Amino acid sequence: MNPIIKTENLVMGYSQDKKVLNGIDMEIYPGEIIGYIGPNGAGKSTTIKILLGLLSYEEGKIEVFGEQLDPKAYQYKSRIGYVPESAALYESLTGREYLEFVGAMFSLSEEVIEKKSYDMCEVFDIHKHLDERIGSYSKGMKQKLLIVSSMLHNPDLLILDEPLNGMDANSVMIFKEVLSKLAANGKTILYSSHIMDVVEKISDRILLINEGKIVANGKFEDLVKRSDMDSLESLFNEITGFDEYKELADNFVSAMLGGLHV
């Protein structure tokens, strides 16, 4: 089976001295849900933007859908659904108008856009607000609209960067089940998040990036077994060397209380 995404020795930096990515090797296969985790600034979003052709890179090789990545090409992008960490929506449009705009970009017919928009929005209980301006939506409603728009064209690859921002607990449960069913139907999902318990539960395999390098790659059960850890959060802290969180929390509370002993 050929990988959907393959990178070899991917290097990217904003200067000669600072490399954001320092030799990234990854292979992601059809039907996999990959949890892509790491500290802030580790290179997660940079990797994603390079795969989408939004950023250039210095060295290495990238294949998407079995072909060498050409950032100027648009055909491969039509097979990708993307939810960015933060997105600027056209808030003067209604939800329906926005989905019509997105659907038209992917050459969907008006009938298909109308039916799929309503049916998918109904699952997340925002169908009643499709004719309201996006500017009036709550943060969670906007996030649901983004998710629907990313899947409207039935993509083969989903790239999700913190997709649960602002979503309520019920919608999170629905979304996790949606991802599981999509993977069972052969869709490939690259899921980047800081919410460790979600990544732990939904991922077939976890890639942990730290300082521009993949430092762990495997199934959650195998990774914690090898490290003798009991959770993804503890594994994350061990690998990234972040073991000062309790002391830092004490310092924060002490400062807030005016220097009183915690």
C-alpha positions in Angstrom: 0.0 0.0 0.0 1.4 3.4 -1.0 1.4 6.3 1.5 -1.0 9.2 1.0 1.7 11.5 2.5 5.4 10.8 2.5 8.2 13.2 3.5 12.0 12.6 3.5 14.4 14.8 5.3 12.1 17.8 5.2 14.0 21.0 6.2 12.6 24.5 6.6 13.9 27.5 8.4 13.2 31.2 8.6 16.9 31.9 8.9 20.2 30.0 8.6 20.5 29.7 12.3 16.9 28.7 13.1 15.4 25.6 11.5 11.7 25.1 12.2 11.8 21.7 10.6 15.1 19.7 10.8 14.8 16.5 8.9 11.1 15.4 9.1 10.4 11.8 7.8 6.9 10.6 7.8 4.6 8.2 6.0 0.8 8.3 6.4 -1.3 5.6 4.8 -4.9 5.4 3.6 -7.4 5.0 6.3 -5.1 6.1 9.1 -5.9 8.7 11.8 -2.5 10.3 12.7 -2.2 12.4 15.8 0.4 15.0 15.2 1.5 16.6 18.5 4.3 18.7 19.9 5.0 21.8 22.0 4.2 25.3 20.6 6.8 26.2 18.0 7.8 22.6 17.4 6.8 22.7 13.7 3.3 21.2 13.5 1.6 24.0 11.7 4.6 24.6 9.5 4.5 21.0 8.4 0.8 21.3 7.6 1.2 24.6 5.6 4.0 23.0 3.5 1.9 20.0 2.7 -0.9 22.4 1.6 1.5 24.4 -0.6 1.1 27.5 1.6 4.8 27.6 2.6 7.9 26.6 0.7 10.7 24.4 2.1 14.5 24.3 1.8 15.4 20.7 1.5 13.8 17.3 1.3 11.2 15.4 -0.7 7.4 15.4 -0.3 4.9 13.1 -2.0 1.2 13.6 -1.7 -1.2 11.1 -3.3 1.9 9.3 -4.7 3.2 12.4 -6.7 5.9 14.8 -6.0 4.5 17.9 -4.3 4.0 20.9 -6.6 2.9 23.8 -4.5 1.6 25.6 -7.6 -0.7 22.7 -8.6 -4.3 22.8 -7.6 -5.5 19.3 -8.6 -4.1 17.6 -5.5 -5.6 20.3 -3.2 -9.1 19.5 -4.5 -8.7 16.1 -2.7 -7.9 17.7 0.7 -10.1 19.1 3.4 -8.5 21.6 5.7 -9.5 23.1 9.0 -6.9 25.7 10.1 -6.1 26.5 13.7 -7.6 30.0 13.2 -9.6 31.1 10.1 -11.0 34.4 9.0 -14.5 33.7 7.8 -16.5 36.1 5.6 -18.7 37.3 8.4 -21.0 39.4 6.2 -22.1 36.2 4.4 -24.8 33.9 5.8 -23.7 30.3 6.6 -25.6 29.1 3.5 -23.8 31.7 1.3 -20.5 30.7 2.6 -21.1 27.0 1.9 -22.4 27.8 -1.5 -19.1 29.7 -2.2 -17.0 26.9 -0.9 -19.0 24.3 -2.9 -18.7 26.3 -6.1 -14.9 26.4 -5.7 -15.0 22.6 -5.8 -17.4 22.6 -8.8 -20.3 21.1 -6.9 -23.7 21.6 -8.3 -26.2 23.9 -6.5 -28.4 20.9 -5.7 -25.5 18.9 -4.2 -24.4 21.9 -2.2 -27.9 22.6 -0.8 -28.6 19.1 0.3 -25.2 18.3 1.7 -24.9 21.6 3.5 -28.3 21.2 5.2 -27.8 17.5 6.1 -24.3 18.0 7.5 -25.2 21.2 9.4 -28.2 19.4 10.9 -25.9 16.8 12.5 -24.2 19.7 14.4 -27.5 21.5 15.0 -26.6 24.7 13.1 -29.0 24.1 10.2 -31.5 26.5 11.8 -28.9 29.3 11.5 -27.9 28.9 7.8 -29.6 32.0 6.8 -28.1 34.1 9.5 -24.9 36.1 9.0 -21.7 34.4 10.2 -20.8 37.5 12.2 -23.7 36.6 14.6 -22.4 33.0 15.2 -20.8 31.9 18.4 -17.2 30.6 18.3 -18.4 27.0 18.4 -20.9 27.6 15.5 -18.2 29.1 13.4 -16.0 26.1 14.1 -18.8 23.7 13.1 -19.3 25.6 9.8 -15.6 25.4 9.1 -15.7 21.6 9.6 -18.7 21.2 7.3 -17.0 23.4 4.7 -13.8 21.3 4.8 -15.8 18.1 4.1 -18.4 19.3 1.7 -16.5 18.1 -1.4 -15.9 14.6 0.0 -12.0 14.9 0.3 -9.7 11.9 0.5 -7.4 13.6 3.0 -8.4 15.6 6.0 -5.8 17.9 7.6 -7.1 19.2 10.9 -5.3 21.8 13.0 -7.0 22.2 16.4 -10.4 21.5 14.9 -12.3 21.4 18.3 -11.8 25.1 19.2 -14.9 26.3 21.0 -17.1 23.2 20.3 -19.4 21.9 23.0 -19.0 18.4 24.5 -21.8 16.8 22.5 -20.4 18.1 19.2 -16.9 16.8 20.1 -18.4 13.3 20.7 -20.1 13.5 17.3 -17.0 14.7 15.6 -14.8 12.0 17.0 -17.3 9.4 15.8 -17.4 11.0 12.4 -13.6 10.8 12.1 -13.7 7.1 13.1 -16.3 6.3 10.4 -14.4 8.3 7.7 -11.2 6.4 8.4 -13.2 3.1 8.2 -14.3 4.4 4.8 -10.7 4.8 3.6 -10.3 8.5 4.4 -6.9 9.6 5.7 -6.7 12.1 8.6 -3.8 14.2 9.9 -5.0 15.6 13.2 -2.9 18.2 15.1 -4.0 19.2 18.6 -2.9 20.0 22.1 -5.9 18.2 23.6 -4.0 15.0 24.5 -6.9 12.9 25.6 -8.7 13.3 22.3 -5.5 12.5 20.3 -5.0 9.5 22.5 -8.4 8.1 21.9 -8.9 8.7 18.2 -5.4 8.1 16.7 -4.2 4.9 15.0 -0.7 6.2 15.3 1.0 9.2 17.0 3.8 11.4 15.6 5.4 13.6 18.3 7.5 16.4 16.9 10.0 18.4 19.1 12.4 21.0 18.0 11.7 20.3 14.3 12.2 16.5 14.5 10.0 13.5 14.9 11.0 12.0 18.3 8.3 9.4 18.6 6.2 7.5 16.1 3.9 4.6 16.9 0.6 3.4 18.3 -0.3 4.9 21.7 -0.2 1.5 23.4 3.3 0.7 22.1 4.7 4.2 23.0 3.5 4.2 26.6 4.5 0.5 27.1 8.1 1.3 25.9 8.3 4.4 28.1 6.5 2.9 31.1 4.0 5.8 31.1 0.3 5.6 31.6 -1.0 8.5 29.5 -0.1 10.5 26.3 0.3 13.6 28.4 3.0 12.0 30.7 4.7 10.6 27.6 4.6 14.0 26.0 6.2 15.6 29.1 8.9 13.0 29.4 10.0 13.2 25.7 9.9 17.0 25.5 11.6 17.3 28.8 8.7 19.4 30.3 8.7 18.2 34.0 8.4 21.6 35.7 4.7 22.2 35.4 3.8 21.7 39.1 6.6 24.0 40.2 5.6 26.6 37.6 1.9 26.3 38.7 3.0 27.0 42.3 5.0 30.0 41.2 2.0 31.4 39.2 -0.4 31.0 42.1 2.1 32.4 44.5 2.5 35.5 42.3 -1.2 35.9 42.0 -1.6 35.8 45.8 1.0 38.4 46.2 4.0 36.3 47.0 2.3 34.3 49.7 3.5 30.7 50.2 1.4 28.1 48.3 
